[in-house]
Amino acid sequence: MDVEQLRNLFLFEGLDDGQLGQIVSAGEEVPFEEGTVLFVEGDPADRWWVLLSGRVDLVRRAGRRDAVVMTTMERPGVWAGGFQAWNPQSSYLATARGARAGSMLRLPSSALGELVRSWFPFSAHFIEGFFQTVRSMDTLSRQRESLIALGTMAAGLAHELNNPASATARAVDALQETADALLSSLVRLAERSLLAEQFIALEGLRRELAPPTSGDDPLLVADREEAVADWLADHDVDDGWSIAPTLAAAGADVDWCERAAGVLDDATLGPGLEWVAGTLNTRVLLSEMKESTGRVSGLIGSVRSYTQVDRATVQLVDITEGIESTLVMLKHKMPAGVTVEREYAPDAPRIETYPGDLNQVWTNLIDNAIDAMDGEGVLRIATRVEADAIVIEVGDTGPGMPAEVQARAFEPFFTTKEVGKGTGLGLDMCRSIVVDRHHGEITIDSVPGRTVVAVRLPLQQP
């Protein structure tokens, strides 16, 4: 490579021989063949590359495979990389792969920065400002992805809240009808002069019955219901078909009905049994409402635990509580084919942590594991206590992480997910929370069919 070769490139128009000579001295010519990888997305952008001849494709990842080519470098003079000339933490935004044999000028980013600042001070300041603007736009884009992930989580939580809330609303409507029927039966009993002794005896029979449970044999209940319905029809009880299921489900049989008939007379038998059925329905509906509202309260409690609302920044916490609240928050993402296995250490002590930050770590690790299994597999979460630390493992039965992905998993901005997927929080941030904030360790052990991310947190913070 010589000065004449650079003079023909549009990029260097206006430079004199001395300046071109400095570029030649600082750089080197790098030949490449078709398929040669010149630099890799996510690696430090510590070199500036200028195409001299041939063709180079710039490729970005999408999901677990390479995406279509972002752009092609085929005009001599086009350039890529060198961003560390303006910011020491910058990385390559794409992977450069040879598409047709040729060569490139490679110059250290530090040398590029020195030359530009020496020759064109104003341009250097201008480029630095422009570069910072682009980085800010990239940060905003990543924040937008995080907001999308937050919106998805909020939608899932709304779905979880909707089920018990709807059940409560239905139970309230049914309770209103039951209460009206209950009052109607009491009025009819009063109109037909039911004696106090009869009512007390009927109340005793009612106490023998119990609300239905999930352990009842449905076939036995169905047979009992048919027998009770026939008995009510034989005794001319109006709407017997509507109260027979309630009575049978609570344990009433023909013998019980006969004893009720011995307590009541023909005029009061119908409204008396309707009153019994009404009280049983009321208990069932109140139980449903209690369960539904308890579910809503539990979800809200999980959200409070997850977000650490109204709690101190640093707390003594039970690690499993944060993991469980995270599982609740991600329940909407859990496919039907994924089984969750828990192996929590019963002797795990409470440790001093930043629980809000750790919940973000659990969210990212569990979300990654779910995505890796593609709808089917086993999500295993385990904790164990070592001499001076507690270890949390999040494992999945997905295809595993290739060695090259494991090697770069904790790099800033590194991801294998498509745009809009994931939590917007990379493993680099997880590493920062675990290592920098909690003085712990985070490691990855992956083979096909088994990937385990282990987080080790000290029992006592230094």
Buried (B, 14 or more C-beta within 10 A) or exposed (E): BEBEBBEEBEBBEEBEEEBBBBBBEBBEBBEBEEEBEBBBBBBBBBBBBBBBBBBBBBBBBBEBEBEEBEEEBBEBBBBBBBBBBBBEEBBBBBBBBBBBBBBBBBBBBBBBBBBBBEBEEEEBEEBBEEBEEEBEEEEEEBEEBBEBBEEBBEEBBEEBBEEBBEBBEBBEEBBEEBBEBBEBBBEBBEEBEBEEEBBEBBEEBBEEBEBBEEEBEEEEBEEBBEBBBEBBEEBEBEEBEEBBBBBBBBBBBEEBBEBBBEBBBEBBBBBBBBBBBBBBBBBBBBEBBEEBBEBBEEBEEBBEBBBBEEEEEEBEBBBBBBBBBBBBBBBBBBEEEBEEEEEBBEEBEEBBBBBBBBBBBBBBBBBBBBBBBEEEBBBBBBBBBEEEBBBBBBBBBBBBBEEEBBEBBBBBBBBBBEBEBBBBBBBBBBBBBBBEBBBBBBBBBBEEEBBBBBBBBBBEBE
